[in-house]
Amino acid sequence: MKETAGENPKMEANFSMLVMSIASSAAMSLGIAPHPQTGKVEKDKEMARFNIDLLLMLKEKTKNNLTDEEKAFLDSLVTDLQMKFIQM
């Protein structure tokens, strides 16, 4: 797909974008980030747990199949979100 004047550049579908998408949902559910469409900050502990569990499952399923950078990125996000969940 080509870019045209005034359009946003095409986002690349990759592992980091997948992880960031799930982590963003977790952050919104933890009340860390506002919902992008409503601007409201709402907490949903069960949805936060679900998204963190998704990241943990992804971490397990991709074990020994990630670059060092991807592994460090995923590990860091999961640890940070788990700590925020405990503080919730």
Secondary structure as a PSIPRED ss2 file (coil, helix, strand):
# PSIPRED VFORMAT (PSIPRED V4.0)

   1 M C   1.000  0.000  0.000
   2 K C   1.000  0.000  0.000
   3 E C   1.000  0.000  0.000
   4 T C   1.000  0.000  0.000
   5 A C   1.000  0.000  0.000
   6 G C   1.000  0.000  0.000
   7 E C   1.000  0.000  0.000
   8 N C   1.000  0.000  0.000
   9 P C   1.000  0.000  0.000
  10 K C   1.000  0.000  0.000
  11 M C   1.000  0.000  0.000
  12 E C   1.000  0.000  0.000
  13 A C   1.000  0.000  0.000
  14 N C   1.000  0.000  0.000
  15 F H   0.000  1.000  0.000
  16 S H   0.000  1.000  0.000
  17 M H   0.000  1.000  0.000
  18 L H   0.000  1.000  0.000
  19 V H   0.000  1.000  0.000
  20 M H   0.000  1.000  0.000
  21 S H   0.000  1.000  0.000
  22 I H   0.000  1.000  0.000
  23 A H   0.000  1.000  0.000
  24 S H   0.000  1.000  0.000
  25 S H   0.000  1.000  0.000
  26 A H   0.000  1.000  0.000
  27 A H   0.000  1.000  0.000
  28 M H   0.000  1.000  0.000
  29 S H   0.000  1.000  0.000
  30 L E   0.000  0.000  1.000
  31 G C   1.000  0.000  0.000
  32 I C   1.000  0.000  0.000
  33 A C   1.000  0.000  0.000
  34 P C   1.000  0.000  0.000
  35 H C   1.000  0.000  0.000
  36 P C   1.000  0.000  0.000
  37 Q C   1.000  0.000  0.000
  38 T C   1.000  0.000  0.000
  39 G C   1.000  0.000  0.000
  40 K C   1.000  0.000  0.000
  41 V C   1.000  0.000  0.000
  42 E C   1.000  0.000  0.000
  43 K E   0.000  0.000  1.000
  44 D C   1.000  0.000  0.000
  45 K H   0.000  1.000  0.000
  46 E H   0.000  1.000  0.000
  47 M H   0.000  1.000  0.000
  48 A H   0.000  1.000  0.000
  49 R H   0.000  1.000  0.000
  50 F H   0.000  1.000  0.000
  51 N H   0.000  1.000  0.000
  52 I H   0.000  1.000  0.000
  53 D H   0.000  1.000  0.000
  54 L H   0.000  1.000  0.000
  55 L H   0.000  1.000  0.000
  56 L H   0.000  1.000  0.000
  57 M H   0.000  1.000  0.000
  58 L H   0.000  1.000  0.000
  59 K H   0.000  1.000  0.000
  60 E H   0.000  1.000  0.000
  61 K H   0.000  1.000  0.000
  62 T C   1.000  0.000  0.000
  63 K C   1.000  0.000  0.000
  64 N C   1.000  0.000  0.000
  65 N C   1.000  0.000  0.000
  66 L C   1.000  0.000  0.000
  67 T C   1.000  0.000  0.000
  68 D H   0.000  1.000  0.000
  69 E H   0.000  1.000  0.000
  70 E H   0.000  1.000  0.000
  71 K H   0.000  1.000  0.000
  72 A H   0.000  1.000  0.000
  73 F H   0.000  1.000  0.000
  74 L H   0.000  1.000  0.000
  75 D H   0.000  1.000  0.000
  76 S H   0.000  1.000  0.000
  77 L H   0.000  1.000  0.000
  78 V H   0.000  1.000  0.000
  79 T H   0.000  1.000  0.000
  80 D H   0.000  1.000  0.000
  81 L H   0.000  1.000  0.000
  82 Q H   0.000  1.000  0.000
  83 M H   0.000  1.000  0.000
  84 K H   0.000  1.000  0.000
  85 F H   0.000  1.000  0.000
  86 I H   0.000  1.000  0.000
  87 Q H   0.000  1.000  0.000
  88 M C   1.000  0.000  0.000
